[in-house]
């Protein structure tokens, strides 16, 4: 179900802080539908590998009071206010409500909306309390003194449910199925563990932060943005009840790093520092100069009239709306009342000077006329406004304020994307090694203050004070087989390419290829030297090359990159009289719109493979860089870097797959969405399919997928399979697979059931239709979802991790933090370069093939060593990794003009922020179920050989 049944269903997603099991989102009606199955149950634990002692950042629930009853209440107020949330909270905290509930002599939990809990029932099942929110307040400024009639409400708290924690206990022991009663228990527990921290700390979703952090120790990301360390906390089901070590529940505690506005800072200082941060042109300017930048800009209309519009700096300033502040001018020193910026005053009537303290007039107190804000503050408070030419702050109820009388309230979250410098600082401060992260987690646990929590005490909940200790398995790392040698990375998680030849080189020797200089990025001489060194190194790795590359210098001055690509391809064709196999493009910058332009032109107009080289690497001309590029080039041209050989079954040759006893196909799928704030940017779907017996090479198909649609559309699935399956048959020389392993990325627990219902059912039907024509059976499916967005971390026992204290590659955990009885596990397949390693959470939704569970886990781990462009194992299974790469590359294939700007990546995020600031949409809002299809790969200008070859390659890598 995934929602709280005691709340209205209309536009209510329930308690989104809860980590619910996948079956919580499967209704009874859904389970009765044809083709819908419950999720795969956990098999026996993996016996392979050596045991390794781990701590995980989860604290077990050791006990709770089995005898105490919990009562749930629904809260309503009449008449219904316009702003439900604030009025509910005011009523709940009203003295009359507190007095009425105090007689029950119990502590009350409240979710801030419409639910409450206590340990005793109400008399007659409900309480009705008349609440006057103006009671006790001073007389109104207008002198009427009469409370506002619209501030009187009837507050009704009505008993609705009795929660029995024994139901939760039965579910955790596998004695009953998921139902509404279990959900009510979990919802109660979430609020139980949050109530005390919420009263003492600043709460933002699942994170808690100190209300008054030590300003001397707070890291500064910029003069106006601070990094505040908090604590993440979420109650989770686990296997401790199965293992007899707990009650089947734990609290996942992790570090929360969040950017906040610098607090207790004068508003004018914060404004100056913020504008300088987001607009480098303002650097070095003082407040008076910035005031000039904020003045309205005259615009001449077609009829000759002059209008005044907002300057770009003013539009950036308006992004500070909702920022809270206090005031400190004369007579207000002790005033702690908080105000909120509604906007910065602007109107055409103020002309070229803008809405400043000099220009804005307000009525005099005696009604005799008007007075400027500047003179008003001087007359009433004896205060000389410091910046009278600066726009005034407008609030909803308190009128206008000059910026220099305002002080920013601390602990307000910074809601915008950080700039490059601030992001670098954030990463530097937030990425910590395991020992430091472990210490930060324990500090966060102390912030939650369980020992003093009266709510936990009332219900008898006791948490273990130490992280849960458990035992994982360290899987054996594989050999990495090349054509002439094998690398043995052991547990180091890396190997060397020196002296290694690729397992299979490019099947067709390079004879029509070239290097093109763009953006005047490098000299022709450096390019020639680089090109010849690359040729030499590629051939050392086994690459087949027939002729030297063509060096194209004529396009270095061409401003139109698409035209330069066309000219470069034509120049190679003239020299070689052949179809172009590969075009190397040298660019000055990595985050450049020219990258997108050249990829769109090469992929969609000409179907020509391209490889981008950053100009800074050309003069250095290092062998290591050439080897790294050679891996990508060889993969694009149809070669294979390496594979995991068969070393366990000596009865089979090493060249056979160690994992697949029957014809097996691996499919990876991912859906990505446009950068937040980019209106009209569709979601992108990609499917990758293995193209050899080792599952090393993957072809990819991509297409738009509606707007923010999480699941692959049936049309896309059918289109992808129709494109990829004939390639699989041709490459593997096999009629049909008997086993399909489907890896899915990017879906939450709430969508697991939909993956089976929508995606898998469509795939099965497609294969059934396609294969029954030839008398072939439908393949068996294994469906696995991979998730990286979680807060579980492993901390190996001292001496059992790598040099940084991270788990070694191959660390598998399928106990303690996993679901009590569904099949999921955590796998740390990679070696973290910096910071604390984040394992991948794999959940097996469906398993029809009868595959050995240990073999499946070993396959997932060892295939991470087959990633084509790396000499280290990757964290995700390559099928998913490639699907993510293909989604990103597909952005360059959109049917939009490049003049519409960046569509993905860091630059797109910057554009989105700017557009939001300037109140401009990137393009027409095309939201709906349908999105404009991508440009096809290999258009009308492509040669036939390129049209057929390009889609079958790893063009996206």
C-alpha positions, 0 to 999 in steps of 0.5 A: 500500500505504501500510505497511511490508511488513516490519512486522506488519499487525495494527493497524500503520499503518506509518510515518505520517511518510512523505509517500507518493504517492497510488498507494502506497495502491493495491494491485495487486488494487485496480488490477485491479478494474473501474472503477479507474484510475490517477490523472491524469498531468501535462499540459503546464505552464501557459503562461498568465500571467507567470513569477515567481521563487520559493523554496520551503521544500524542500531538494533531495537533490543526490546519494547513493552509488549503489554502496552497499548497504543492508540491512534487518533485523527485530528480535525479542525473546523472551519477548514483553514486556508493553510492547514499545516501552520494552523494545525500546529498552532492549535496543537500547541495552544494552551487550551488543547494542552490542558485538555490532553494533560488530564490523561497523564500520558505523553502525546506523539503528533505528526504535525498534520492530522495524526496523534498517538498516546498510550491511553484512550480518550473518554468517550473516544474523542475530545472537542476543544474550542481554540482561539488563536488570538487568546492572550495576544496583545491588542491589534495595531489597528486598535480594535482589540477584537480578536479576528473571528476567522482565528477561532476553531473547533479542535477535534481529536477522535480515536480511530485505531488501536495499534497492536505491536504483536502484529509487527512482531509476527510479520518480522518473524514471517508468521503473517503477511504485510497488512494495514496493521503492520503499516500502522505499527511502522508509522507509529514507530517512525514518529516515536523515534522522531518526536524527541529529536524533533523537539530538540533539534532542527528536523528536515525530512529524515535528517536532524541538525543542531539548532545552534551549532558552534559557529567557530567549528562550522565549515564555510563553503563560501562567505554566505553558505555554511556546511552543517553536519547533522544526523540521518535516522530511519527505522528499518526492518532487519534480520536481527529477530531471525538471528535471535539478536534483536526484535527485527528492527533497527535504526539506520544512523548516518551522517547528513551534510547539508548547506545552510545560509550563514546565520546571524549575518547582516542581510546586506552582507549576505546579499552582497556575498550571495550575488558575488557567488552566483555572478562573477561579474559582481566580484570586487564590487561594494554595496553601492556599486551592487545597488547600481546593478540592481536598478531597473533596466530601461527597455524601449517598446515597439511603440516608442514608450520606455518601460523599466524591467528587472536587471539580471542582478535583481532577478538573482536577488529575488531568489532570496524569497522566503528567507527569514530574518529579525530586525535590529534598528532602534527600539527593536534590539530585543525583538526576536520576532521573525519575518519572512521575505515575500519578495523585493519591492519592484514596480514600474511606477518607481522608474529608473531608480527602483523601489528604494528607501528614497523613492518608496512613499508610505502614509504618515502616522498622523494621516497628513500625507506621505513620507519616504521610508528613509525619512520614516526610519529617521523620524520614528527610530532615529535610524539613518538607513545605510543603503538608501539606494538598495531595493526594499524587502517586502514582507507579507504582513509587516510591510517594508524593511531596508536591508541593513536593519535585517539579520538573517535567522540561522539554520535556514537550508540553502535551497539552490545548487552550489557553484563549482567552488562551493561544490568542491568545498562540500566534497572536501568536507563531506567525503570522509574516511571510514574511521572519521565517518564512524566517529561522526555517526556515533556523534550523531547517535548521541545527538538523538539522545536515546537515554533521555528520550521520554517517549521511548521510555514510555513505550519501553523501546531500548536501542543497542548503544553500539553498531550492529556487529555481523558477519559477511563473506569476502568473495574470491576476486577473479583473474582478469584474462587478456589475450596474452596474459592474465592479471591477478588483482587479488584484493587490491581492486586494480590491475595494470595494462602494461604488456597486456593485449586486449582479449579481442582487438577491433575486428576491422583494422583502422584504415580511415580515421583521423584527429581533428583540432577544435576550438584552437585547442592545441598545435598541429605538431603536438597533435601529430605527435599525440596521434602517432603515440596513440597508434603505437600504444593501441597496436601494442595492446593488440589493436589493428591499424593499417594506416596513419590517422589524418590530422585535420587542422583546418577546422580549429577556427570553425565556430560551428562544431556541427559544420566542423564535424561534417568537414572533418568526416568529408576530409577523411573520406577524400584521403582514404576513399572509405567510410570513416571508422573513427574521428578523434576530436580535440576539445579545450574544455570537458564541460562544453556545449561543443561536446554535445554538438559534435556527438549529436552531429556525428551520431545522428547525421553521419553514424560515425564513432567519435572519441573526444580528447581533452587538449591538456593531455595532448602536449603531455602525451603520456602512455597511461592516457593512451592506454585508457583511451585505447580501451574505449576506442577498442570497445567502440570498434568492436573489440573486448578488453578482457573477461573473467575466465573459467577457473573453477570448473576444470572440466570446461575450457578457460574460454567458456563462461564460468557462470552460464551453463545455458544460453544466457542473455543479460539485460540492463535498463535505466531511466534518467530524468532531466535536471530539476528546473529544466522545463520540457526536458523528457525522461530518457530510457536505455536498455543494454543487452549482452552481445557475447557468451561472456557478457562483456560487450553490450549494445544499447538502445535509447529513447525518450520516456515521457516526462518524469516517468519512472518505468519503461513504457511498453512501446519503448520495451518492444522497440528496444527488444526489436532492435537488440534481439536480432543483434544478439542472435547474430553475435552469439549465433544462438536462436534464443536465450534460455535464461534472461537476467534483467538488471534494473536501476533507478526504481524505489521499493514502491515501484518493484511490483510495477517492474514485474507487472509492467516491464517484465510482463511486456518483455515476456509477451514480446518473447512469447510472440517472437519465439513461438513462431519458431517453436522456441520456449519463452526464456526463464527470467531472473529480475534484480533491482540495484540501488545505491541511494541508501545509507547503509555502510560497512565498517570491517574489523580493524585489519580486515579492510583495505588500507583506508579501512573500507571493505575489500572488493567482494564484501557481501552482506546478506544478514542483519540489515537485509529484509527478514525473508525476501531475497536482498543483499549488499555487495561492495564490489569496488575499491573506494578511491576516497571516502567511505565505500557505499555498497550496492543494494541488490534485490532479487524480485523474481527468480524462475531459472533455479540458478544457484544463489551463490553463483548469481552473487559471484557472477554479479561481483566478478562481472564488475571486473569486465567493465570495458574501460577500467582497470578496476572493478566497478561498483554496479553490474556493468549492464546497469552502468552501461545503461546509465552511460547510454541515457546520458549520451542520449541527451545529445540525440534530442530533437531540439536545436543546440541553441536551446542550451545544455540538456544534462550534466553540471552545465545544465544544472547551472542553466536551470538555476539561472532560468529559475532565477530569471523566471524563464522556462528552458523551452515550451512545457511539453509535459504529458505522457508522450515525448518527442522521439530522439533523432535516429542514429545514422541519418540521411547523410550517413553511409549505409555501412555506418548506418548498420555498424554504428548501432551495434557498437558500444557507441555510448562508452 
